[in-house]
């Protein structure tokens, strides 16, 4: 499974009970929404490029081989402030890893109206 987004794309590498692994591509100068998840935590590993991440208001810059942990419920965002594509492997862990477990706090692409605090199905 994969989807294109205004900021880039994501591709599911593996999924199982209690986890999902994605490869995320972020175009230069783009960023994902500032969001939270009620049912999962995330672990990001930078594969290529430089990631400027905000986790609960703290900015962290990570390069290839470095990782960032995002606790369940923490507000977070990934930004690519550089000229080369950013590639991240994201490991989601939790009772539910569906795409509808997103509460968008801020979004550059007008998607804040899509906010859902609870998944539509489990």
C-alpha positions as semicolon CSV with decimal commas, in nm:
position;residue;x (nm);y (nm);z (nm)
1;X;0,000;0,000;0,000
2;X;0,123;0,349;-0,079
3;X;-0,018;0,698;-0,118
4;X;0,098;1,025;-0,266
5;X;0,056;1,335;-0,054
6;X;0,116;1,705;-0,130
7;X;0,445;1,682;0,066
8;X;0,569;1,351;-0,087
9;X;0,459;0,991;-0,037
10;X;0,452;0,694;0,198
11;X;0,481;0,322;0,129
12;X;0,393;0,038;0,369
13;X;0,685;-0,205;0,392
14;X;0,539;-0,443;0,651
15;X;0,236;-0,465;0,879
16;X;0,132;-0,703;1,153
17;X;-0,052;-0,717;1,483
18;X;0,054;-0,411;1,683
19;X;0,293;-0,261;1,427
20;X;0,335;-0,106;1,083
21;X;0,656;-0,011;0,898
22;X;0,654;0,266;0,635
23;X;0,906;0,434;0,406
24;X;0,830;0,807;0,390
25;X;0,960;1,040;0,115
26;X;0,944;1,416;0,181
27;X;1,005;1,656;-0,108
28;X;1,253;1,944;-0,058
29;X;1,093;2,239;0,121
30;X;0,786;2,039;0,232
31;X;0,654;1,921;0,568
32;X;0,392;1,688;0,706
33;X;0,108;1,814;0,923
34;X;0,168;1,882;1,292
35;X;-0,031;1,592;1,437
36;X;-0,094;1,349;1,719
37;X;-0,196;0,982;1,735
38;X;-0,419;0,843;2,010
39;X;-0,333;0,475;1,956
40;X;0,033;0,448;1,851
41;X;0,389;0,562;1,904
42;X;0,640;0,612;1,621
43;X;1,013;0,559;1,575
44;X;1,175;0,740;1,279
45;X;1,511;0,646;1,125
46;X;1,658;0,887;0,870
47;X;1,785;0,698;0,566
48;X;1,867;0,983;0,328
49;X;1,869;1,362;0,369
50;X;1,825;1,577;0,678
51;X;1,507;1,575;0,886
52;X;1,399;1,872;1,093
53;X;1,145;1,731;1,336
54;X;0,930;1,888;1,603
55;X;0,816;1,664;1,889
56;X;0,599;1,832;2,154
57;X;0,745;2,171;2,064
58;X;1,112;2,060;2,068
59;X;1,302;2,084;1,737
60;X;1,540;1,798;1,655
61;X;1,760;1,780;1,344
62;X;1,860;1,427;1,241
63;X;2,073;1,295;0,956
64;X;2,125;0,952;0,799
65;X;2,146;0,676;1,061
66;X;1,997;0,889;1,337
67;X;1,657;0,821;1,491
68;X;1,379;1,001;1,676
69;X;1,116;0,856;1,909
70;X;0,763;0,997;1,919
71;X;0,556;0,885;2,215
72;X;0,189;0,799;2,186
73;X;-0,010;1,124;2,195
74;X;0,292;1,350;2,134
75;X;0,245;1,634;1,884
76;X;0,493;1,586;1,599
77;X;0,594;1,694;1,248
78;X;0,867;1,606;0,995
79;X;1,008;1,885;0,774
80;X;1,255;1,874;0,486
81;X;1,427;2,214;0,483
82;X;1,696;2,102;0,238
83;X;1,739;2,071;-0,141
84;X;1,752;1,690;-0,151
85;X;1,470;1,444;-0,092
86;X;1,429;1,315;0,264
87;X;1,370;0,942;0,319
88;X;1,264;0,809;0,659
89;X;1,169;0,462;0,782
90;X;0,884;0,490;1,031
91;X;0,797;0,210;1,274
92;X;0,454;0,248;1,427
93;X;0,369;0,050;1,742
94;X;0,032;0,032;1,911
95;X;-0,305;-0,133;1,935
96;X;-0,422;0,045;1,619
97;X;-0,212;0,177;1,328
98;X;-0,484;0,285;1,084
99;X;-0,450;0,604;0,880
100;X;-0,757;0,751;1,052
101;X;-0,571;0,773;1,386
102;X;-0,451;1,123;1,298
103;X;-0,548;1,445;1,473
104;X;-0,406;1,730;1,262
105;X;-0,318;2,036;1,473
106;X;-0,171;2,238;1,182
107;X;-0,149;2,162;0,811
108;X;0,002;2,351;0,516
109;X;-0,244;2,192;0,274
110;X;-0,579;2,274;0,436
111;X;-0,642;1,924;0,572
112;X;-0,716;2,030;0,932
113;X;-1,088;1,969;0,862
114;X;-1,006;1,596;0,833
115;X;-0,929;1,577;1,206
116;X;-1,051;1,262;1,382
117;X;-0,970;1,176;1,739
118;X;-1,092;0,818;1,727
119;X;-1,049;0,561;1,447
120;X;-1,358;0,479;1,243
121;X;-1,290;0,106;1,270
122;X;-1,051;-0,125;1,448
